[in-house]
Amino acid sequence: MEKKVETYAVDLYHQTKNFAVVSKELNTHRKNIQGWVKQFSEDGMVGFIEKHGRKSGAILYKSKFD
């Protein structure tokens, strides 16, 4: 994950040639991830998937033994 973020930041810098834009973009992603983690810790897996399933690609698998 760290490598993907680093690669993304380098690519974004080469596109914009502006460190401020890169910093702002990465900060936005960080805030989004922190919000998802907070929501997940409050609602658990089922609540998280119900709210973010389609957007995040999260899928809830049911065991065949349930």
N, C-alpha and C positions, 0 to 999 in steps of 0.2 A: 504494500500500500504506500509506504514511504517513497519507494522508487517511482511509482506512478505519479505521485504528487510532484516530485522533483522534476520528472520529465515534462509534466503538464506545465509547470512554472517556466521551465526553459523554453518550451514551444511558444507559450503565451508571450514571453519577453521578446522572442525573435519576431513574432507577428507585430507587436506594438512598439517595441524599442522603448518601453516606458516602465520603470520599476514601480511607479505608483499604481499603475493599472494592475500589474501582477499582484502586488500586495493587497489591493482592494478585493480582487477576485478570489484569492486564496482565503482571505479573512471571511468573505461571504460563505464559502464552502465550509469553513471551520464552524461558523455559527450555525449553519444548517445541520451539520453532523451533530453538534452538541444538542441542538433541539430534538433531533431524532432519538438520541441516547436518553435524554431526559424523559421524553414521551414513552419510550419503550420501558424504562424502569418504572414508570407510573402505571401503565396500562397492561404490561406483560405482552407476550407474543401475539395473542389473539387480537387484542385491542389495537396493537401497532399495525397488524396486517389489515384489519378492517379500515383503518384510517389512511394507510400509506401503501397498501398492497399493489394497486395498479400503477402508482407512480414509481415505487421502488423496485418493482419486479419480485417482491417477496411472495412466496407461495407457502401455504400451510399444508403440509403433508399429514394425512391421517394414517396411523398404523393400521394394518389389516387385522391386528389383534385387539383393537379397541372395541 
